[in-house]
Amino acid sequence: MTPRGDAPIICLLSDADLRRREATLLTQFGSAAIRTEELPDGYAFRLPGDKNSLSILSELIAAERECCPALTFALTTHPNMGPIDLRVTGPVGTKPFLEAIFGRFKRSG
């Protein structure tokens, strides 16, 4: 295992696999996201607190951990079925990398 600080900021998917992921899982994630917040070392996303959003986030985290080993994912669920927050962070260079993948889902609020 490579420590987080030594892992390169890369996506291990082929271009074709990335396009498929963008057309499916990333599109589902983008449709569900209700807010995006820029962080110093990544982004935070807010989704509704429903079962469907939690399922999408679970699948997204599992998939992205396999192809983007340098990223850190932190999931917070709020009480009473409140919103779900996902923080995606990493070492230097993470923000531009995430911007390329998740930038089209930027929503403030």
C-alpha positions as CSV (number, residue, x, y, z in Angstrom):
1,M,0.0,0.0,0.0
2,T,1.2,3.4,-0.9
3,P,0.7,6.1,1.8
4,R,-1.7,8.8,0.8
5,G,1.0,11.5,0.3
6,D,2.9,9.3,-2.1
7,A,0.0,8.1,-4.3
8,P,-0.1,9.8,-7.7
9,I,-3.2,11.8,-8.6
10,I,-4.4,9.6,-11.5
11,C,-7.4,7.7,-12.7
12,L,-6.6,4.1,-13.5
13,L,-9.6,3.7,-15.9
14,S,-9.2,3.6,-19.6
15,D,-10.8,6.4,-21.6
16,A,-13.6,4.1,-22.6
17,D,-14.3,2.9,-19.0
18,L,-14.2,6.5,-17.8
19,R,-16.8,7.5,-20.5
20,R,-19.0,4.6,-19.4
21,R,-18.7,5.7,-15.7
22,E,-19.5,9.3,-16.6
23,A,-22.6,8.1,-18.5
24,T,-23.9,6.0,-15.6
25,L,-22.7,6.4,-12.1
26,L,-21.3,9.9,-12.3
27,T,-24.5,11.1,-14.1
28,Q,-26.6,9.6,-11.3
29,F,-24.4,11.3,-8.7
30,G,-24.6,14.6,-10.5
31,S,-28.4,14.4,-10.7
32,A,-28.6,13.7,-7.0
33,A,-26.1,16.3,-5.8
34,I,-27.9,19.4,-4.4
35,R,-24.8,21.4,-3.3
36,T,-21.1,21.5,-4.0
37,E,-18.6,23.2,-1.8
38,E,-15.0,23.9,-2.8
39,L,-12.5,22.8,-0.1
40,P,-8.7,23.6,0.2
41,D,-7.9,20.0,-0.8
42,G,-10.9,18.9,-2.7
43,Y,-14.7,19.2,-2.8
44,A,-17.7,18.5,-0.5
45,F,-21.0,17.4,-2.0
46,R,-24.4,17.3,-0.4
47,L,-27.1,14.9,-1.4
48,P,-30.6,14.2,0.0
49,G,-30.8,11.9,2.9
50,D,-32.8,9.2,1.1
51,K,-32.0,5.6,0.5
52,N,-31.3,6.1,-3.2
53,S,-28.7,8.8,-2.5
54,L,-27.0,6.6,0.0
55,S,-26.9,3.8,-2.5
56,I,-25.4,6.0,-5.2
57,L,-22.8,7.3,-2.8
58,S,-21.8,3.8,-1.7
59,E,-21.4,2.6,-5.3
60,L,-19.5,5.8,-6.2
61,I,-17.0,5.5,-3.3
62,A,-16.4,1.8,-4.0
63,A,-15.8,2.4,-7.7
64,E,-13.6,5.5,-7.2
65,R,-11.5,3.9,-4.5
66,E,-10.5,1.3,-7.1
67,C,-9.5,3.7,-9.9
68,C,-8.3,6.7,-7.9
69,P,-6.2,5.4,-5.1
70,A,-4.9,8.8,-3.8
71,L,-8.4,10.1,-2.9
72,T,-9.9,10.2,0.6
73,F,-13.7,9.9,1.0
74,A,-15.6,11.0,4.1
75,L,-19.3,10.4,4.4
76,T,-21.5,12.1,7.0
77,T,-25.2,11.3,7.4
78,H,-27.2,13.8,9.4
79,P,-29.9,12.8,11.9
80,N,-33.6,12.3,11.1
81,M,-32.9,11.3,7.5
82,G,-31.3,14.7,6.9
83,P,-28.9,15.3,4.0
84,I,-25.7,13.2,3.3
85,D,-22.4,15.0,2.9
86,L,-19.5,13.5,0.9
87,R,-16.0,15.0,1.2
88,V,-13.5,14.0,-1.5
89,T,-10.0,15.2,-0.7
90,G,-6.4,14.2,-1.4
91,P,-2.8,15.4,-1.7
92,V,-1.6,18.4,-3.7
93,G,-3.1,18.3,-7.2
94,T,-6.4,16.8,-6.1
95,K,-8.6,19.8,-6.8
96,P,-7.8,20.2,-10.5
97,F,-8.1,16.4,-10.9
98,L,-11.5,16.4,-9.2
99,E,-12.6,19.5,-11.2
100,A,-12.0,17.5,-14.4
101,I,-14.2,14.6,-13.1
102,F,-16.8,16.3,-10.9
103,G,-16.6,20.0,-12.1
104,R,-19.8,19.7,-14.1
105,F,-21.7,19.0,-10.9
106,K,-20.8,22.2,-9.2
107,R,-23.8,23.7,-7.4
108,S,-23.5,26.2,-4.6
109,G,-26.1,26.7,-1.9
